[in-house]
């Protein structure tokens, strides 16, 4: 390990404390070469998520208040009407490392896959709460239907246990699977 790298690691471990700051949206600068394009549909999902859960994922910025990650969240927050937002200032990375982190933050999550069985269990549990809007998970109704009904299509009718789920979410599809209607 080079002396410079060791000093950098020591600096990070000693000085880098992630602190949440609150800045006016007008103080933030969007990164001009942000490679991710946020569709209207995605921004609307972010809006629904923020309204449901609050702003629980601060935007990362550099020392010049330029966004490192969180461009889509910023768009959603602006549409909701936020004027001040939580940010975390990243000070220990070089300009090159910040550019690389922007890419890594987006790309690495693309490589993850869902454990379909656990996803099904989580969605079913969430759907038991009749007050909760299931699409605030980011999944669309058709996706949820596909995930949950996958097992029902191959399960004998006599073994299907109907759960108390949100009314009319996928009842018509269930009827088709069970009764062929």
N, C-alpha and C positions, 0 to 999 in steps of 0.2 A: 504494500500500500504506500502510495506516495505521501510525502509530508504534507503537501497541499490538500490532498483528499482527507487525510486524517484530521487536519485542522478544521476542514469544513464540517466533518462529521461531529467533531467536538463542539463546534460552534452551534450546530443544529441541536445537539442534545442539551447544551447548556442554555441557549438563548431562545430557541424557538418554542414559544408557547402559543398555541392557537387561541387567539382571543377574538371574540365576536365584537365587532364594532357596528354601529348603526350610522349609515350614511344616507344623505338625500340622493334619490335616484339621479338627480341632475349632476351630481358629483362623479358619477360613474362614466367610464368611456368604454364603448363596445370595441372589441378587438376587430380591426378592419378586415383581417384575413381569417376570420372564424370560418372553419371548414364545414361546420354543421349547419344545415338549413332546417329551420323549425317551421313545419307546416301549420296552417291555421288549426287543423285538427289536433295536432300535438299541443299547441299553445292552449287550446280549449281544455284538453285533458289536464294540463298543468294548472289551469285556473280552477278547475273542479277539485283537483287534489289539494291545492293551497287553501281553498275555501273549506274543505273537509278537515284537513289536518293542521292547517296553519303553515306559516313559512318556517319549516323545521330543517331546511337544508340551505345554509347560507351560501351566498355567491362568493367565489374566490377571486381576489383581485391582487394586482401587483402594487408596488410602491407608488405608481403613477395613477392609481385607481382604474386601471384598465382591467377589464374582466378576463380572468383566466378560464374559469368554468362558470356556467350559469346564464348564458345568453338567453336560452328559452325561458328560464324562470324569470329573468328580468322582463321579457316581453309580457309574460302572464301578469306579473306584479303591476306593471304599468297599466294594463287593461283593467285590472281590479281597482286601481286607484291608489295604490300605495305611494307614499311620498318618501318614506325612509325605509330602508331595508337592511337586514343583517348581512354583514360581509365578514370574511376572514382574509386578512392581509397576509400574503405569502412573501416573506422577505429573504428567505435563505436560498432561493433558486436563482441561477444565472438566467439571462435572457434566453439562451438556447434551451436550458432545462424547462423553462416555462412553456416555450413553444412545444417541446416534446411532451410535456405533461398534458397540455391541451389535447393533443392527439391521443395520448395514452388513455386519458380519462374517458374519452368517447369510444375508442376502439376496443379496449380491453373488455368493457362490459358487453360489447357485441359478441364476444366469444363464449359467453356463458350460455348454458342451456338450463331449462327447467326440469326438475324432477317431477314428471307428470303426475305421479301418484300423490306426492306431497302437495303439489299445486291444487289438485282436485280436492284433497282434504281441507286445505286452507280456504278455498273458495266455498265449499259446502258449509264450513263453520261460519264464515262471514255471512253467508246467505241466511243463516238462521236468525240473524238480527234483522227483523222486518223494517226497522227504521233506517238501516244503512243502505246507501245507494251503491250497489255492487260495481257499477262502472267507474266509481271513484278509485278503484284498484288499478285503473289504466286498461283493463281488459274490456273488450266490447262484448255485448250479449251473445253474439254468434260464436265468439271464441269460448266463452264460458259454457255455452250449450255444448259445444264440441268436446270440451275437456270433461265435463261432468257426465254427459250422456254416452261417452265412448263405451263404458262398461255396460250400460243398460242395453245397448244394441245386441250384445252377445250373451246376456244373462237371461235364463228362462223366466217367463212371466211370473211364475209362481214364487220365484226367489227375489223379485224386485221389491225392495222396501222403500216406499215413498217417504220422503222426508218432508218436514215442514219447511218449505222454501218460500221465497218471496213470490206472492201470487202472480200468475201469468207470465213469469219470466221465461220459462221454457216448458210450461205445461202442455202447450199444443204440440211441441216436438215430442215430449214424453208420450202423449196420447198416440202419436203416429208410430212410435217405436213399439209401444205395448199393444195397442189395438188395431194398428194399421189404418187409423182414420186420417 
